[in-house]
Amino acid sequence: MQMKGTPYKSVLDAIPGIVERDGLVGLYRGFLPNALKTLPNSSIRLTTYDMVKRLISTSQKEFQRIVEENCSKHR
C-alpha cells in the first residue's frame, strides 16, 4: 500500500486481489525475511533488558549492604 501505482485502494480491497492472484500463500509473502530481521532485534532487546535488570538488582543489594554496614559502625 505504501508503493505508488498499487491497484488497491485499501487493505480490505487488497486481500481478495492478492488471494485471487497468488492464492493464500500470497498473503504470507515477505514473512521469512521479516522474521529473519525481527528475531535478532528482539533477542538483543530482551537479553539487554535482562542484563540491566540483573545489574540494577545487584547494585540495590550492594547499596543496602553498604548502608547497613555504615549504620552499624555509627552505633
C-alpha positions as CSV (number, residue, x, y, z in Angstrom):
1,M,0.0,0.0,0.0
2,Q,3.0,2.3,0.5
3,M,4.2,1.9,-3.1
4,K,3.0,4.2,-5.8
5,G,0.9,2.7,-8.5
6,T,-0.8,0.0,-6.4
7,P,-4.1,-1.0,-7.9
8,Y,-5.7,-1.4,-4.4
9,K,-7.5,1.4,-2.5
10,S,-7.2,-0.2,1.0
11,V,-6.0,-3.3,2.8
12,L,-9.5,-4.7,2.7
13,D,-9.5,-4.2,-1.1
14,A,-6.0,-5.8,-1.4
15,I,-6.7,-9.1,0.4
16,P,-9.2,-10.5,-2.1
17,G,-7.0,-9.3,-5.0
18,I,-3.9,-11.0,-3.6
19,V,-5.7,-14.2,-2.8
20,E,-7.1,-14.3,-6.4
21,R,-3.7,-13.6,-8.0
22,D,-1.3,-15.6,-5.7
23,G,-3.5,-17.7,-3.5
24,L,-3.4,-17.8,0.3
25,V,0.4,-18.1,0.1
26,G,0.5,-14.6,-1.3
27,L,-0.7,-13.2,2.0
28,Y,2.5,-14.5,3.7
29,R,4.9,-13.2,1.1
30,G,7.8,-11.5,2.9
31,F,7.2,-13.3,6.2
32,L,10.5,-15.1,6.3
33,P,12.7,-12.0,5.5
34,N,10.8,-10.0,8.1
35,A,11.2,-12.8,10.7
36,L,14.9,-13.0,10.0
37,K,15.2,-9.3,10.5
38,T,13.0,-9.2,13.6
39,L,14.2,-12.2,15.6
40,P,17.8,-10.9,16.2
41,N,16.5,-7.5,17.2
42,S,14.1,-9.0,19.7
43,S,16.7,-11.3,21.1
44,I,19.2,-8.5,21.6
45,R,16.5,-6.3,23.2
46,L,15.3,-9.0,25.7
47,T,18.9,-10.0,26.6
48,T,19.8,-6.4,27.3
49,Y,16.7,-5.9,29.4
50,D,17.5,-9.0,31.5
51,M,21.2,-7.9,32.0
52,V,20.2,-4.4,33.0
53,K,17.5,-5.7,35.3
54,R,20.1,-8.0,37.0
55,L,22.6,-5.2,37.2
56,I,20.1,-2.9,38.9
57,S,19.1,-5.7,41.4
58,T,22.7,-6.4,42.3
59,S,23.5,-2.7,42.7
60,Q,20.5,-2.2,45.0
61,K,21.6,-5.2,47.2
62,E,25.1,-3.8,47.4
63,F,23.8,-0.3,48.3
64,Q,21.7,-1.8,51.0
65,R,24.7,-3.8,52.4
66,I,26.8,-0.6,52.5
67,V,24.0,1.4,54.2
68,E,23.6,-1.3,56.9
69,E,27.4,-1.5,57.3
70,N,27.7,2.2,57.9
71,C,24.7,2.2,60.3
72,S,26.3,-0.5,62.4
73,K,29.6,1.5,62.5
74,H,28.0,4.6,63.8
75,R,26.1,2.9,66.7
